[in-house]
């Protein structure tokens, strides 16, 4: 059974993360033995309780968290809460 991995990423890196996610379920990439869970829906809010609740719900049941680090990940409002 594959691991369930939570992906944390900045919005501008979404396409790369979706590519990795797609390969993880593609049988031709058998070395990528994991299922991806992420917070694909983003809200235009800085309400910390709303953000933390959404993150907690998405991260529940995962075995690992992968932080996709791009050029501007440091400026993300979400990533620090996910980590």
PyMOL Python script that loads the backbone (N, CA, C, O; Angstrom):
from pymol import cmd

cmd.read_pdbstr("""\
ATOM      1  N   UNK A   1       0.851  -1.191   0.000  1.00  0.00           N
ATOM      2  CA  UNK A   1       0.000   0.000   0.000  1.00  0.00           C
ATOM      3  C   UNK A   1       0.889   1.243   0.000  1.00  0.00           C
ATOM      4  O   UNK A   1       1.838   1.320   0.780  1.00  0.00           O
ATOM      5  N   UNK A   2       0.598   2.203  -0.853  1.00  0.00           N
ATOM      6  CA  UNK A   2       1.440   3.389  -0.921  1.00  0.00           C
ATOM      7  C   UNK A   2       1.259   4.308   0.278  1.00  0.00           C
ATOM      8  O   UNK A   2       0.229   4.299   0.952  1.00  0.00           O
ATOM      9  N   UNK A   3       2.285   5.091   0.516  1.00  0.00           N
ATOM     10  CA  UNK A   3       2.203   6.125   1.534  1.00  0.00           C
ATOM     11  C   UNK A   3       1.233   7.201   1.065  1.00  0.00           C
ATOM     12  O   UNK A   3       1.017   7.387  -0.133  1.00  0.00           O
ATOM     13  N   UNK A   4       0.661   7.896   2.021  1.00  0.00           N
ATOM     14  CA  UNK A   4      -0.191   9.041   1.691  1.00  0.00           C
ATOM     15  C   UNK A   4       0.612  10.283   2.043  1.00  0.00           C
ATOM     16  O   UNK A   4       0.972  10.496   3.201  1.00  0.00           O
ATOM     17  N   UNK A   5       0.885  11.089   1.049  1.00  0.00           N
ATOM     18  CA  UNK A   5       1.770  12.235   1.199  1.00  0.00           C
ATOM     19  C   UNK A   5       0.983  13.527   1.051  1.00  0.00           C
ATOM     20  O   UNK A   5       0.178  13.669   0.130  1.00  0.00           O
ATOM     21  N   UNK A   6       1.217  14.467   1.958  1.00  0.00           N
ATOM     22  CA  UNK A   6       0.627  15.798   1.849  1.00  0.00           C
ATOM     23  C   UNK A   6       1.643  16.700   1.171  1.00  0.00           C
ATOM     24  O   UNK A   6       2.795  16.775   1.599  1.00  0.00           O
ATOM     25  N   UNK A   7       1.223  17.387   0.113  1.00  0.00           N
ATOM     26  CA  UNK A   7       2.092  18.319  -0.596  1.00  0.00           C
ATOM     27  C   UNK A   7       1.790  19.739  -0.147  1.00  0.00           C
ATOM     28  O   UNK A   7       0.641  20.179  -0.175  1.00  0.00           O
ATOM     29  N   UNK A   8       2.815  20.441   0.261  1.00  0.00           N
ATOM     30  CA  UNK A   8       2.708  21.848   0.617  1.00  0.00           C
ATOM     31  C   UNK A   8       3.452  22.630  -0.463  1.00  0.00           C
ATOM     32  O   UNK A   8       4.607  22.332  -0.767  1.00  0.00           O
ATOM     33  N   UNK A   9       2.786  23.630  -1.038  1.00  0.00           N
ATOM     34  CA  UNK A   9       3.407  24.355  -2.144  1.00  0.00           C
ATOM     35  C   UNK A   9       2.798  25.737  -2.285  1.00  0.00           C
ATOM     36  O   UNK A   9       1.704  26.010  -1.790  1.00  0.00           O
ATOM     37  N   UNK A  10       3.529  26.598  -2.969  1.00  0.00           N
ATOM     38  CA  UNK A  10       3.036  27.932  -3.304  1.00  0.00           C
ATOM     39  C   UNK A  10       2.239  27.837  -4.593  1.00  0.00           C
ATOM     40  O   UNK A  10       2.568  27.040  -5.473  1.00  0.00           O
ATOM     41  N   UNK A  11       1.218  28.625  -4.707  1.00  0.00           N
ATOM     42  CA  UNK A  11       0.287  28.567  -5.839  1.00  0.00           C
ATOM     43  C   UNK A  11       0.983  28.578  -7.198  1.00  0.00           C
ATOM     44  O   UNK A  11       0.564  27.861  -8.106  1.00  0.00           O
ATOM     45  N   UNK A  12       2.022  29.366  -7.352  1.00  0.00           N
ATOM     46  CA  UNK A  12       2.697  29.471  -8.650  1.00  0.00           C
ATOM     47  C   UNK A  12       3.380  28.156  -9.055  1.00  0.00           C
ATOM     48  O   UNK A  12       3.744  27.989 -10.219  1.00  0.00           O
ATOM     49  N   UNK A  13       3.556  27.230  -8.117  1.00  0.00           N
ATOM     50  CA  UNK A  13       4.177  25.937  -8.403  1.00  0.00           C
ATOM     51  C   UNK A  13       3.141  24.825  -8.601  1.00  0.00           C
ATOM     52  O   UNK A  13       3.495  23.648  -8.679  1.00  0.00           O
ATOM     53  N   UNK A  14       1.885  25.197  -8.681  1.00  0.00           N
ATOM     54  CA  UNK A  14       0.790  24.226  -8.789  1.00  0.00           C
ATOM     55  C   UNK A  14       0.967  23.264  -9.967  1.00  0.00           C
ATOM     56  O   UNK A  14       0.754  22.063  -9.805  1.00  0.00           O
ATOM     57  N   UNK A  15       1.345  23.754 -11.133  1.00  0.00           N
ATOM     58  CA  UNK A  15       1.463  22.894 -12.316  1.00  0.00           C
ATOM     59  C   UNK A  15       2.525  21.810 -12.123  1.00  0.00           C
ATOM     60  O   UNK A  15       2.311  20.664 -12.520  1.00  0.00           O
ATOM     61  N   UNK A  16       3.648  22.150 -11.528  1.00  0.00           N
ATOM     62  CA  UNK A  16       4.702  21.163 -11.276  1.00  0.00           C
ATOM     63  C   UNK A  16       4.205  20.117 -10.273  1.00  0.00           C
ATOM     64  O   UNK A  16       4.428  18.921 -10.457  1.00  0.00           O
ATOM     65  N   UNK A  17       3.547  20.563  -9.237  1.00  0.00           N
ATOM     66  CA  UNK A  17       3.006  19.646  -8.233  1.00  0.00           C
ATOM     67  C   UNK A  17       1.963  18.720  -8.860  1.00  0.00           C
ATOM     68  O   UNK A  17       1.940  17.526  -8.563  1.00  0.00           O
ATOM     69  N   UNK A  18       1.104  19.258  -9.721  1.00  0.00           N
ATOM     70  CA  UNK A  18       0.108  18.423 -10.398  1.00  0.00           C
ATOM     71  C   UNK A  18       0.767  17.384 -11.311  1.00  0.00           C
ATOM     72  O   UNK A  18       0.258  16.272 -11.451  1.00  0.00           O
ATOM     73  N   UNK A  19       1.881  17.738 -11.923  1.00  0.00           N
ATOM     74  CA  UNK A  19       2.626  16.777 -12.743  1.00  0.00           C
ATOM     75  C   UNK A  19       3.165  15.643 -11.886  1.00  0.00           C
ATOM     76  O   UNK A  19       3.049  14.474 -12.255  1.00  0.00           O
ATOM     77  N   UNK A  20       3.749  15.977 -10.753  1.00  0.00           N
ATOM     78  CA  UNK A  20       4.262  14.956  -9.832  1.00  0.00           C
ATOM     79  C   UNK A  20       3.116  14.082  -9.335  1.00  0.00           C
ATOM     80  O   UNK A  20       3.235  12.858  -9.270  1.00  0.00           O
ATOM     81  N   UNK A  21       2.027  14.713  -8.993  1.00  0.00           N
ATOM     82  CA  UNK A  21       0.848  13.981  -8.518  1.00  0.00           C
ATOM     83  C   UNK A  21       0.352  13.007  -9.586  1.00  0.00           C
ATOM     84  O   UNK A  21       0.005  11.868  -9.273  1.00  0.00           O
ATOM     85  N   UNK A  22       0.318  13.442 -10.824  1.00  0.00           N
ATOM     86  CA  UNK A  22      -0.111  12.583 -11.916  1.00  0.00           C
ATOM     87  C   UNK A  22       0.819  11.407 -12.132  1.00  0.00           C
ATOM     88  O   UNK A  22       0.368  10.297 -12.412  1.00  0.00           O
ATOM     89  N   UNK A  23       2.104  11.642 -12.006  1.00  0.00           N
ATOM     90  CA  UNK A  23       3.069  10.556 -12.181  1.00  0.00           C
ATOM     91  C   UNK A  23       2.997   9.554 -11.036  1.00  0.00           C
ATOM     92  O   UNK A  23       3.276   8.371 -11.235  1.00  0.00           O
ATOM     93  N   UNK A  24       2.636   9.997  -9.868  1.00  0.00           N
ATOM     94  CA  UNK A  24       2.552   9.103  -8.718  1.00  0.00           C
ATOM     95  C   UNK A  24       1.467   8.040  -8.903  1.00  0.00           C
ATOM     96  O   UNK A  24       1.550   6.964  -8.310  1.00  0.00           O
ATOM     97  N   UNK A  25       0.463   8.330  -9.711  1.00  0.00           N
ATOM     98  CA  UNK A  25      -0.602   7.349  -9.956  1.00  0.00           C
ATOM     99  C   UNK A  25      -0.453   6.656 -11.311  1.00  0.00           C
ATOM    100  O   UNK A  25      -1.272   5.809 -11.670  1.00  0.00           O
ATOM    101  N   UNK A  26       0.588   7.013 -12.062  1.00  0.00           N
ATOM    102  CA  UNK A  26       0.849   6.415 -13.367  1.00  0.00           C
ATOM    103  C   UNK A  26       1.689   5.152 -13.174  1.00  0.00           C
ATOM    104  O   UNK A  26       2.760   5.214 -12.571  1.00  0.00           O
ATOM    105  N   UNK A  27       1.227   4.033 -13.668  1.00  0.00           N
ATOM    106  CA  UNK A  27       1.916   2.754 -13.492  1.00  0.00           C
ATOM    107  C   UNK A  27       3.316   2.734 -14.108  1.00  0.00           C
ATOM    108  O   UNK A  27       4.151   1.925 -13.703  1.00  0.00           O
ATOM    109  N   UNK A  28       3.586   3.607 -15.074  1.00  0.00           N
ATOM    110  CA  UNK A  28       4.924   3.674 -15.677  1.00  0.00           C
ATOM    111  C   UNK A  28       5.962   4.253 -14.730  1.00  0.00           C
ATOM    112  O   UNK A  28       7.162   4.101 -14.958  1.00  0.00           O
ATOM    113  N   UNK A  29       5.516   4.912 -13.674  1.00  0.00           N
ATOM    114  CA  UNK A  29       6.423   5.488 -12.681  1.00  0.00           C
ATOM    115  C   UNK A  29       6.289   4.708 -11.370  1.00  0.00           C
ATOM    116  O   UNK A  29       5.892   5.259 -10.344  1.00  0.00           O
ATOM    117  N   UNK A  30       6.622   3.437 -11.424  1.00  0.00           N
ATOM    118  CA  UNK A  30       6.394   2.555 -10.277  1.00  0.00           C
ATOM    119  C   UNK A  30       7.244   2.924  -9.059  1.00  0.00           C
ATOM    120  O   UNK A  30       6.897   2.547  -7.940  1.00  0.00           O
ATOM    121  N   UNK A  31       8.342   3.646  -9.248  1.00  0.00           N
ATOM    122  CA  UNK A  31       9.179   4.060  -8.126  1.00  0.00           C
ATOM    123  C   UNK A  31       8.494   5.128  -7.273  1.00  0.00           C
ATOM    124  O   UNK A  31       8.856   5.329  -6.114  1.00  0.00           O
ATOM    125  N   UNK A  32       7.511   5.804  -7.847  1.00  0.00           N
ATOM    126  CA  UNK A  32       6.757   6.808  -7.099  1.00  0.00           C
ATOM    127  C   UNK A  32       5.565   6.117  -6.449  1.00  0.00           C
ATOM    128  O   UNK A  32       4.443   6.186  -6.951  1.00  0.00           O
ATOM    129  N   UNK A  33       5.815   5.464  -5.353  1.00  0.00           N
ATOM    130  CA  UNK A  33       4.797   4.664  -4.698  1.00  0.00           C
ATOM    131  C   UNK A  33       4.131   5.458  -3.574  1.00  0.00           C
ATOM    132  O   UNK A  33       4.324   5.159  -2.396  1.00  0.00           O
ATOM    133  N   UNK A  34       3.356   6.458  -3.942  1.00  0.00           N
ATOM    134  CA  UNK A  34       2.622   7.228  -2.939  1.00  0.00           C
ATOM    135  C   UNK A  34       1.354   7.809  -3.544  1.00  0.00           C
ATOM    136  O   UNK A  34       1.221   7.959  -4.759  1.00  0.00           O
ATOM    137  N   UNK A  35       0.450   8.123  -2.666  1.00  0.00           N
ATOM    138  CA  UNK A  35      -0.798   8.791  -3.030  1.00  0.00           C
ATOM    139  C   UNK A  35      -0.693  10.204  -2.485  1.00  0.00           C
ATOM    140  O   UNK A  35      -0.216  10.403  -1.368  1.00  0.00           O
ATOM    141  N   UNK A  36      -1.126  11.175  -3.249  1.00  0.00           N
ATOM    142  CA  UNK A  36      -0.977  12.576  -2.869  1.00  0.00           C
ATOM    143  C   UNK A  36      -2.281  13.124  -2.302  1.00  0.00           C
ATOM    144  O   UNK A  36      -3.367  12.906  -2.840  1.00  0.00           O
ATOM    145  N   UNK A  37      -2.133  13.828  -1.219  1.00  0.00           N
ATOM    146  CA  UNK A  37      -3.242  14.583  -0.650  1.00  0.00           C
ATOM    147  C   UNK A  37      -2.737  16.016  -0.520  1.00  0.00           C
ATOM    148  O   UNK A  37      -1.605  16.236  -0.089  1.00  0.00           O
ATOM    149  N   UNK A  38      -3.543  16.967  -0.879  1.00  0.00           N
ATOM    150  CA  UNK A  38      -3.105  18.353  -0.810  1.00  0.00           C
ATOM    151  C   UNK A  38      -4.303  19.261  -0.588  1.00  0.00           C
ATOM    152  O   UNK A  38      -5.452  18.820  -0.567  1.00  0.00           O
ATOM    153  N   UNK A  39      -4.011  20.494  -0.431  1.00  0.00           N
ATOM    154  CA  UNK A  39      -5.045  21.502  -0.233  1.00  0.00           C
ATOM    155  C   UNK A  39      -5.153  22.283  -1.534  1.00  0.00           C
ATOM    156  O   UNK A  39      -4.652  23.402  -1.640  1.00  0.00           O
ATOM    157  N   UNK A  40      -5.811  21.682  -2.523  1.00  0.00           N
ATOM    158  CA  UNK A  40      -5.877  22.314  -3.839  1.00  0.00           C
ATOM    159  C   UNK A  40      -6.732  23.567  -3.840  1.00  0.00           C
ATOM    160  O   UNK A  40      -6.455  24.512  -4.578  1.00  0.00           O
ATOM    161  N   UNK A  41      -7.764  23.577  -3.019  1.00  0.00           N
ATOM    162  CA  UNK A  41      -8.608  24.763  -2.959  1.00  0.00           C
ATOM    163  C   UNK A  41      -7.945  25.788  -2.047  1.00  0.00           C
ATOM    164  O   UNK A  41      -7.623  25.491  -0.897  1.00  0.00           O
ATOM    165  N   UNK A  42      -7.750  26.964  -2.555  1.00  0.00           N
ATOM    166  CA  UNK A  42      -7.162  28.055  -1.763  1.00  0.00           C
ATOM    167  C   UNK A  42      -8.232  29.116  -1.565  1.00  0.00           C
ATOM    168  O   UNK A  42      -9.044  29.366  -2.455  1.00  0.00           O
ATOM    169  N   UNK A  43      -8.227  29.725  -0.418  1.00  0.00           N
ATOM    170  CA  UNK A  43      -9.189  30.778  -0.117  1.00  0.00           C
ATOM    171  C   UNK A  43      -8.460  32.100  -0.010  1.00  0.00           C
ATOM    172  O   UNK A  43      -7.301  32.155   0.400  1.00  0.00           O
ATOM    173  N   UNK A  44      -9.137  33.141  -0.374  1.00  0.00           N
ATOM    174  CA  UNK A  44      -8.586  34.479  -0.239  1.00  0.00           C
ATOM    175  C   UNK A  44      -8.896  34.986   1.162  1.00  0.00           C
ATOM    176  O   UNK A  44      -9.745  35.856   1.354  1.00  0.00           O
ATOM    177  N   UNK A  45      -8.198  34.430   2.122  1.00  0.00           N
ATOM    178  CA  UNK A  45      -8.400  34.821   3.508  1.00  0.00           C
ATOM    179  C   UNK A  45      -7.090  34.754   4.258  1.00  0.00           C
ATOM    180  O   UNK A  45      -6.192  33.989   3.907  1.00  0.00           O
ATOM    181  N   UNK A  46      -6.994  35.547   5.271  1.00  0.00           N
ATOM    182  CA  UNK A  46      -5.869  35.453   6.183  1.00  0.00           C
ATOM    183  C   UNK A  46      -6.374  35.087   7.574  1.00  0.00           C
ATOM    184  O   UNK A  46      -5.652  35.216   8.563  1.00  0.00           O
ATOM    185  N   UNK A  47      -7.623  34.628   7.638  1.00  0.00           N
ATOM    186  CA  UNK A  47      -8.208  34.172   8.892  1.00  0.00           C
ATOM    187  C   UNK A  47      -7.503  32.891   9.302  1.00  0.00           C
ATOM    188  O   UNK A  47      -7.709  31.834   8.706  1.00  0.00           O
ATOM    189  N   UNK A  48      -6.678  32.998  10.318  1.00  0.00           N
ATOM    190  CA  UNK A  48      -5.826  31.888  10.720  1.00  0.00           C
ATOM    191  C   UNK A  48      -6.618  30.642  11.111  1.00  0.00           C
ATOM    192  O   UNK A  48      -6.187  29.525  10.824  1.00  0.00           O
ATOM    193  N   UNK A  49      -7.758  30.814  11.755  1.00  0.00           N
ATOM    194  CA  UNK A  49      -8.528  29.637  12.169  1.00  0.00           C
ATOM    195  C   UNK A  49      -9.121  28.896  10.969  1.00  0.00           C
ATOM    196  O   UNK A  49      -9.186  27.667  10.975  1.00  0.00           O
ATOM    197  N   UNK A  50      -9.552  29.627   9.945  1.00  0.00           N
ATOM    198  CA  UNK A  50     -10.078  29.003   8.726  1.00  0.00           C
ATOM    199  C   UNK A  50      -8.965  28.228   8.027  1.00  0.00           C
ATOM    200  O   UNK A  50      -9.171  27.099   7.582  1.00  0.00           O
ATOM    201  N   UNK A  51      -7.801  28.834   7.933  1.00  0.00           N
ATOM    202  CA  UNK A  51      -6.658  28.200   7.286  1.00  0.00           C
ATOM    203  C   UNK A  51      -6.232  26.948   8.033  1.00  0.00           C
ATOM    204  O   UNK A  51      -6.039  25.894   7.429  1.00  0.00           O
ATOM    205  N   UNK A  52      -6.087  27.063   9.345  1.00  0.00           N
ATOM    206  CA  UNK A  52      -5.643  25.916  10.141  1.00  0.00           C
ATOM    207  C   UNK A  52      -6.648  24.769  10.086  1.00  0.00           C
ATOM    208  O   UNK A  52      -6.254  23.603  10.065  1.00  0.00           O
ATOM    209  N   UNK A  53      -7.923  25.085  10.064  1.00  0.00           N
ATOM    210  CA  UNK A  53      -8.952  24.043   9.983  1.00  0.00           C
ATOM    211  C   UNK A  53      -8.876  23.320   8.635  1.00  0.00           C
ATOM    212  O   UNK A  53      -8.964  22.093   8.587  1.00  0.00           O
ATOM    213  N   UNK A  54      -8.716  24.054   7.563  1.00  0.00           N
ATOM    214  CA  UNK A  54      -8.612  23.452   6.224  1.00  0.00           C
ATOM    215  C   UNK A  54      -7.360  22.586   6.114  1.00  0.00           C
ATOM    216  O   UNK A  54      -7.405  21.498   5.541  1.00  0.00           O
ATOM    217  N   UNK A  55      -6.258  23.059   6.654  1.00  0.00           N
ATOM    218  CA  UNK A  55      -5.006  22.303   6.621  1.00  0.00           C
ATOM    219  C   UNK A  55      -5.139  21.034   7.445  1.00  0.00           C
ATOM    220  O   UNK A  55      -4.753  19.957   6.991  1.00  0.00           O
ATOM    221  N   UNK A  56      -5.678  21.148   8.646  1.00  0.00           N
ATOM    222  CA  UNK A  56      -5.834  19.974   9.518  1.00  0.00           C
ATOM    223  C   UNK A  56      -6.675  18.897   8.861  1.00  0.00           C
ATOM    224  O   UNK A  56      -6.355  17.712   8.950  1.00  0.00           O
ATOM    225  N   UNK A  57      -7.739  19.302   8.207  1.00  0.00           N
ATOM    226  CA  UNK A  57      -8.622  18.345   7.536  1.00  0.00           C
ATOM    227  C   UNK A  57      -7.885  17.645   6.391  1.00  0.00           C
ATOM    228  O   UNK A  57      -8.030  16.436   6.207  1.00  0.00           O
ATOM    229  N   UNK A  58      -7.105  18.394   5.630  1.00  0.00           N
ATOM    230  CA  UNK A  58      -6.399  17.821   4.478  1.00  0.00           C
ATOM    231  C   UNK A  58      -5.209  16.958   4.885  1.00  0.00           C
ATOM    232  O   UNK A  58      -4.905  15.968   4.219  1.00  0.00           O
ATOM    233  N   UNK A  59      -4.547  17.319   5.953  1.00  0.00           N
ATOM    234  CA  UNK A  59      -3.330  16.614   6.355  1.00  0.00           C
ATOM    235  C   UNK A  59      -3.636  15.364   7.188  1.00  0.00           C
ATOM    236  O   UNK A  59      -2.775  14.503   7.369  1.00  0.00           O
ATOM    237  N   UNK A  60      -4.843  15.278   7.679  1.00  0.00           N
ATOM    238  CA  UNK A  60      -5.250  14.130   8.503  1.00  0.00           C
ATOM    239  C   UNK A  60      -5.132  12.829   7.705  1.00  0.00           C
ATOM    240  O   UNK A  60      -5.618  12.742   6.577  1.00  0.00           O
ATOM    241  N   UNK A  61      -4.496  11.835   8.286  1.00  0.00           N
ATOM    242  CA  UNK A  61      -4.350  10.537   7.650  1.00  0.00           C
ATOM    243  C   UNK A  61      -3.157  10.411   6.714  1.00  0.00           C
ATOM    244  O   UNK A  61      -2.979   9.375   6.073  1.00  0.00           O
ATOM    245  N   UNK A  62      -2.338  11.454   6.628  1.00  0.00           N
ATOM    246  CA  UNK A  62      -1.149  11.370   5.781  1.00  0.00           C
ATOM    247  C   UNK A  62       0.025  10.820   6.588  1.00  0.00           C
ATOM    248  O   UNK A  62       0.053  10.920   7.815  1.00  0.00           O
ATOM    249  N   UNK A  63       0.983  10.244   5.886  1.00  0.00           N
ATOM    250  CA  UNK A  63       2.147   9.683   6.564  1.00  0.00           C
ATOM    251  C   UNK A  63       3.385  10.569   6.435  1.00  0.00           C
ATOM    252  O   UNK A  63       4.342  10.419   7.193  1.00  0.00           O
ATOM    253  N   UNK A  64       3.362  11.487   5.477  1.00  0.00           N
ATOM    254  CA  UNK A  64       4.498  12.371   5.246  1.00  0.00           C
ATOM    255  C   UNK A  64       4.004  13.707   4.687  1.00  0.00           C
ATOM    256  O   UNK A  64       2.913  13.809   4.126  1.00  0.00           O
ATOM    257  N   UNK A  65       4.844  14.718   4.861  1.00  0.00           N
ATOM    258  CA  UNK A  65       4.589  16.011   4.238  1.00  0.00           C
ATOM    259  C   UNK A  65       5.789  16.362   3.376  1.00  0.00           C
ATOM    260  O   UNK A  65       6.931  16.315   3.833  1.00  0.00           O
ATOM    261  N   UNK A  66       5.522  16.713   2.135  1.00  0.00           N
ATOM    262  CA  UNK A  66       6.580  17.168   1.236  1.00  0.00           C
ATOM    263  C   UNK A  66       6.335  18.644   0.975  1.00  0.00           C
ATOM    264  O   UNK A  66       5.248  19.041   0.555  1.00  0.00           O
ATOM    265  N   UNK A  67       7.349  19.446   1.225  1.00  0.00           N
ATOM    266  CA  UNK A  67       7.257  20.876   0.952  1.00  0.00           C
ATOM    267  C   UNK A  67       7.972  21.124  -0.369  1.00  0.00           C
ATOM    268  O   UNK A  67       9.185  20.947  -0.480  1.00  0.00           O
ATOM    269  N   UNK A  68       7.198  21.536  -1.367  1.00  0.00           N
ATOM    270  CA  UNK A  68       7.766  21.852  -2.667  1.00  0.00           C
ATOM    271  C   UNK A  68       8.321  23.272  -2.574  1.00  0.00           C
ATOM    272  O   UNK A  68       7.570  24.233  -2.410  1.00  0.00           O
ATOM    273  N   UNK A  69       9.638  23.391  -2.679  1.00  0.00           N
ATOM    274  CA  UNK A  69      10.286  24.691  -2.506  1.00  0.00           C
ATOM    275  C   UNK A  69      10.598  25.286  -3.871  1.00  0.00           C
ATOM    276  O   UNK A  69      11.382  24.742  -4.649  1.00  0.00           O
ATOM    277  N   UNK A  70       9.964  26.411  -4.134  1.00  0.00           N
ATOM    278  CA  UNK A  70      10.208  27.154  -5.364  1.00  0.00           C
ATOM    279  C   UNK A  70      10.876  28.478  -5.024  1.00  0.00           C
ATOM    280  O   UNK A  70      11.287  28.705  -3.886  1.00  0.00           O
ATOM    281  N   UNK A  71      10.980  29.333  -6.005  1.00  0.00           N
ATOM    282  CA  UNK A  71      11.687  30.609  -5.836  1.00  0.00           C
ATOM    283  C   UNK A  71      11.047  31.508  -4.780  1.00  0.00           C
ATOM    284  O   UNK A  71      11.750  32.245  -4.088  1.00  0.00           O
ATOM    285  N   UNK A  72       9.712  31.453  -4.650  1.00  0.00           N
ATOM    286  CA  UNK A  72       9.034  32.357  -3.721  1.00  0.00           C
ATOM    287  C   UNK A  72       8.279  31.643  -2.604  1.00  0.00           C
ATOM    288  O   UNK A  72       7.379  32.229  -2.003  1.00  0.00           O
ATOM    289  N   UNK A  73       8.621  30.414  -2.320  1.00  0.00           N
ATOM    290  CA  UNK A  73       7.912  29.670  -1.280  1.00  0.00           C
ATOM    291  C   UNK A  73       7.962  30.394   0.054  1.00  0.00           C
ATOM    292  O   UNK A  73       7.006  30.342   0.827  1.00  0.00           O
ATOM    293  N   UNK A  74       9.066  31.064   0.325  1.00  0.00           N
ATOM    294  CA  UNK A  74       9.244  31.778   1.584  1.00  0.00           C
ATOM    295  C   UNK A  74       8.144  32.819   1.820  1.00  0.00           C
ATOM    296  O   UNK A  74       7.853  33.168   2.965  1.00  0.00           O
ATOM    297  N   UNK A  75       7.533  33.313   0.736  1.00  0.00           N
ATOM    298  CA  UNK A  75       6.540  34.374   0.885  1.00  0.00           C
ATOM    299  C   UNK A  75       5.110  33.844   1.011  1.00  0.00           C
ATOM    300  O   UNK A  75       4.170  34.631   1.114  1.00  0.00           O
ATOM    301  N   UNK A  76       4.939  32.538   1.003  1.00  0.00           N
ATOM    302  CA  UNK A  76       3.608  31.950   1.096  1.00  0.00           C
ATOM    303  C   UNK A  76       2.998  32.153   2.479  1.00  0.00           C
ATOM    304  O   UNK A  76       3.675  32.009   3.497  1.00  0.00           O
ATOM    305  N   UNK A  77       1.724  32.487   2.502  1.00  0.00           N
ATOM    306  CA  UNK A  77       1.015  32.573   3.780  1.00  0.00           C
ATOM    307  C   UNK A  77       0.630  31.192   4.276  1.00  0.00           C
ATOM    308  O   UNK A  77       0.579  30.953   5.483  1.00  0.00           O
ATOM    309  N   UNK A  78       0.358  30.274   3.344  1.00  0.00           N
ATOM    310  CA  UNK A  78      -0.123  28.940   3.689  1.00  0.00           C
ATOM    311  C   UNK A  78       0.970  27.986   4.132  1.00  0.00           C
ATOM    312  O   UNK A  78       0.800  27.272   5.120  1.00  0.00           O
ATOM    313  N   UNK A  79       2.091  27.961   3.421  1.00  0.00           N
ATOM    314  CA  UNK A  79       3.134  26.967   3.661  1.00  0.00           C
ATOM    315  C   UNK A  79       3.587  26.915   5.127  1.00  0.00           C
ATOM    316  O   UNK A  79       3.705  25.814   5.664  1.00  0.00           O
ATOM    317  N   UNK A  80       3.843  28.032   5.797  1.00  0.00           N
ATOM    318  CA  UNK A  80       4.250  27.930   7.208  1.00  0.00           C
ATOM    319  C   UNK A  80       3.200  27.230   8.082  1.00  0.00           C
ATOM    320  O   UNK A  80       3.552  26.510   9.016  1.00  0.00           O
ATOM    321  N   UNK A  81       1.943  27.436   7.787  1.00  0.00           N
ATOM    322  CA  UNK A  81       0.887  26.772   8.549  1.00  0.00           C
ATOM    323  C   UNK A  81       0.843  25.269   8.246  1.00  0.00           C
ATOM    324  O   UNK A  81       0.565  24.455   9.128  1.00  0.00           O
ATOM    325  N   UNK A  82       1.119  24.918   6.994  1.00  0.00           N
ATOM    326  CA  UNK A  82       1.113  23.508   6.613  1.00  0.00           C
ATOM    327  C   UNK A  82       2.292  22.764   7.218  1.00  0.00           C
ATOM    328  O   UNK A  82       2.169  21.612   7.635  1.00  0.00           O
ATOM    329  N   UNK A  83       3.434  23.437   7.259  1.00  0.00           N
ATOM    330  CA  UNK A  83       4.633  22.812   7.822  1.00  0.00           C
ATOM    331  C   UNK A  83       4.495  22.732   9.320  1.00  0.00           C
ATOM    332  O   UNK A  83       5.396  22.238   9.997  1.00  0.00           O
TER     333      UNK A  83
END
""", "prot")
cmd.dss("prot")
cmd.show_as("cartoon", "prot")
cmd.util.cbc("prot")
cmd.orient("prot")
